[in-house]
Amino acid sequence: VEEYGRFADLIAADIAAGRLRSGQQLPPQRTFARRHHIAASTAARVYGELVRRGLAVGEVGRGTFVRPARTVDQVDLEFNFPVLPEQAALLAPALERALRHDVFEQSLRGGPTSAATREAAADLLARAGWRPDPGSLLFAAGGRQAIAAALAALVPPGGRLGVESLTYPVLKAIAAQLRIELVPLPMDADGLVPRRARVDALYVQPTLHNPLGITMSTARREEIAGLGLPIIEDGVNSFLDESLAPLAALASDRVVVIDSLSKRLAPGLTVGFVAAPGGWADRIAATLRSGTWGSAAFALDAATRWILDGSAARIAAAKRLDAAHRQELVRQRLPAQGNPRAYHCWLPLPSPWQADTFVAAAARRGISVTPAAAFAVVPAQAPNAVRLALGSPPLDALAGALDTLASLLAHEPDLVEG
Ligand SMILES: Cc1ncc(COP(=O)(O)O)c(C=O)c1O
């Protein structure tokens, strides 16, 4: 390697290691030559080589600068918590009132949940003629904690929980921690297939299933409720489609409904809900306490205010419109499956694409998506597909990312790499 090439390599290493930062000016060529005891013509070739490699830019009369790193805009199609730009402005006024000294003082004390909070939460969760009993509602830190408490109360360690063969990934982690065995059950186009299984309970998502987006028909709901098993019904996505009553309306003594504000409102100040049959509420209250999964009083106070001042309903309504809009962007570009009301969709991959190579190819273009294996109870049996979460990026960034994914799919993996 010629002398100038070795110097160029050294500077390239300094750039790669961050010792020279993007935009930083390199010393004038004459200074560089003197410092390294090389000819001025060699220094000129070193700088020329850096420009040729795309590592530096030379500006006549101004010198040579480390080229600003080419950043790919990151588009997150993995994180599934929609946030509307206007929601902070909608939610702030209620908190301003909550921070009045006398009021804040009260919520800092904690204490028992008020009747007003119970009624407000029951109103929030009510849909299609069903309304939970405010007196037996329980409150958790979030949806995940609500699921953990319900599982711990209904399935003993070593017990078996029947789940849709593709399910919410955190459920897998919670079950593993509680030493509960997951039993994957078959699904069809209408969701979980109603079959008797040797399990202690079922965990199901009848509305806008994560990740497939399936909403079970009324007939299927009746069949699942009719199995006679204890059911944990995850309704975290149900605010996007309130047209069908939960399974709890069909088997009120056997179904625990889980819900949360993380998607309806915002994950940063959230509450989880457990609507349990009277006979189970005490057991779940006990696991909420022993698991330390309960809610903070201030979060409950904020939630109550957001429900009562109408901002929770307005944000949920705006999110329903936003989700439909985002699904339309998908429909115009990709052969994705799912439900036009959901904030996520399911993209089966044409061969020879494999989920892993597709995830990697998307990541190289700054787009994160989730492979089916993350949702599969048995990852080795995962279908060849990815989930796209649509709620995080601004609309134009989403459209651009969907275009990029569509162009990936239009080519063979080997041809798009590199
Ligand atoms: C199906 C499902 N259930 C529950 C949750 C968890 O809710 P939270 O974020 O309130 O813990 C999520 C969050 O992604 C989810 O997708």
The ligand as an ORCA input file, in Angstrom:
! r2SCAN-3c Opt
* xyz 0 1
  C     -52.486     -7.307     23.189
  C     -51.857     -6.454     24.238
  N     -52.187     -6.628     25.510
  C     -51.649     -5.887     26.491
  C     -50.709     -4.922     26.216
  C     -50.052     -4.193     27.338
  O     -50.662     -3.067     27.799
  P     -49.809     -2.031     28.657
  O     -48.895     -1.344     27.687
  O     -50.797     -1.138     29.282
  O     -49.012     -2.783     29.663
  C     -50.341     -4.696     24.896
  C     -49.319     -3.686     24.603
  O     -48.663     -3.696     23.578
  C     -50.904     -5.496     23.878
  O     -50.555     -5.355     22.591
*
